[in-house]
Amino acid sequence: MITIQVKRSVKLLVDKSILVKAAQITLGLTDHLNKTDVSIVVGNDILLHKLNHQYRGVDATTDVLSFPSGEIDPDTSDLYLGDVVISLPQAEQQAATENPPLQDELQLLVVHGVLHLLGYDHHKSADKQRMQSVQTRALQALDIRLDLRL
């Protein structure tokens, strides 16, 4: 199950179902769609700045953070992958600067965040290529044509 939470501090002007679809496609491409739970939180820069500082030691805002869990729900036996937290103002700014529609930018951030929950990374060249390959396939499945940023 994929849950979406929009913080009161932001007004999401796109349908939440597009975020769910982006997560579902990413999970499907990586064979994790069934029996897997993910939470997506859409918040503001203050929230992302605070989380980035608290958990990564980086005193700045960012567009997306992933918090892997890996816990098993004792009632359903589903794997809770974790949380993807997105800054709506950062997504809006990136969409305005790079000219994709906001919904495409948000879907890119969901795909990117879910891949991090699944253990994908982009710090080493080989890891970056592996992550970029799956990210590209997910965006193509969503019919999104963006310059891919990792």
C-alpha positions in Angstrom: 0.0 0.0 0.0 1.2 3.5 -0.8 0.0 6.3 1.4 0.3 10.0 0.7 0.3 12.6 3.4 0.2 16.3 2.5 1.3 18.6 5.3 -1.1 21.5 6.2 1.7 23.9 5.4 1.5 23.2 1.7 -1.2 23.2 -1.0 -0.7 20.4 -3.4 -2.2 21.4 -6.7 -1.8 18.1 -8.5 -3.7 14.9 -8.0 -2.1 12.7 -5.4 -2.8 9.7 -7.6 0.1 10.7 -9.8 2.4 10.2 -6.9 1.0 6.8 -6.1 1.4 5.8 -9.8 5.0 6.9 -9.8 5.7 4.8 -6.7 3.8 1.8 -8.1 5.7 1.8 -11.4 9.0 2.1 -9.6 8.2 -0.7 -7.2 6.9 -2.8 -10.2 10.1 -2.3 -12.2 12.1 -3.6 -9.2 9.8 -6.5 -8.4 8.7 -4.9 -5.1 5.1 -4.0 -5.9 3.3 -6.8 -4.0 3.3 -6.9 -0.2 5.2 -3.7 0.1 4.2 -0.4 1.9 5.6 3.1 1.3 4.7 6.4 2.7 5.1 9.6 0.7 5.0 12.9 2.6 4.7 16.3 0.9 5.9 19.2 3.0 7.7 22.5 2.9 11.3 23.7 3.0 11.3 24.1 6.8 10.4 20.4 7.2 13.0 19.2 4.7 15.7 21.5 6.2 15.0 20.2 9.7 15.1 16.6 8.6 18.2 17.1 6.4 20.0 18.7 9.4 18.8 16.2 11.9 19.5 13.0 10.0 22.2 13.9 7.5 24.0 16.7 9.3 23.4 19.0 6.3 22.2 22.5 7.3 20.2 23.1 4.1 16.9 22.3 2.5 16.7 19.6 -0.2 14.1 18.4 -2.6 13.6 14.8 -1.4 14.8 12.6 1.4 14.3 8.9 1.9 14.0 7.1 5.3 14.3 3.3 4.8 12.6 1.2 7.4 12.6 -2.5 6.3 10.1 -3.4 9.1 7.6 -6.2 8.6 4.0 -5.5 9.5 3.1 -8.2 12.0 -0.6 -8.1 10.9 -0.1 -8.3 7.1 3.4 -9.6 6.7 4.0 -6.7 4.3 7.4 -5.0 4.1 7.3 -1.4 5.2 10.1 0.1 3.0 9.9 3.5 4.6 9.1 7.2 4.0 9.8 9.5 1.0 9.6 13.2 2.1 9.3 15.8 -0.6 9.6 19.6 -0.4 6.8 21.0 -2.5 8.5 24.5 -2.7 11.7 22.8 -4.0 9.8 20.8 -6.6 8.0 24.0 -7.7 11.2 25.9 -8.0 12.9 23.1 -10.0 9.9 22.8 -12.3 10.0 26.6 -12.9 13.7 26.6 -13.5 13.9 23.4 -15.6 10.5 23.8 -17.3 8.9 20.4 -16.7 5.3 20.4 -15.5 5.1 20.3 -11.7 3.5 16.9 -11.8 6.5 15.5 -13.8 8.9 17.0 -11.3 7.0 15.5 -8.4 6.9 12.1 -10.0 10.7 12.2 -10.6 11.2 12.9 -6.9 8.9 10.0 -5.9 10.8 7.7 -8.3 14.1 8.9 -7.0 13.1 8.6 -3.4 11.6 5.1 -3.7 14.8 3.9 -5.4 16.7 5.1 -2.4 14.3 3.2 -0.1 15.2 0.1 -2.2 18.9 0.6 -1.7 19.8 2.3 -4.9 22.5 5.1 -4.6 24.4 7.4 -6.8 27.6 8.2 -5.0 29.8 5.8 -7.0 29.8 5.7 -10.8 28.6 2.1 -11.1 25.8 2.7 -8.6 24.8 5.9 -10.3 24.5 4.1 -13.7 22.4 1.3 -12.1 20.1 3.8 -10.4 19.8 6.0 -13.5 18.9 3.0 -15.6 15.9 2.1 -13.4 14.9 5.8 -13.0 14.9 6.2 -16.7 12.7 3.2 -17.2 10.3 4.4 -14.6 10.0 7.9 -16.1 9.5 6.4 -19.6 6.7 4.2 -18.2 5.2 7.4 -16.8 5.7 9.1 -20.2 7.9 11.7 -18.6 10.8 13.2 -20.6 13.2 14.9 -18.2 16.9 15.5 -18.1 17.7 13.0 -15.4 19.4 14.4 -12.3 21.1 12.2 -9.8 
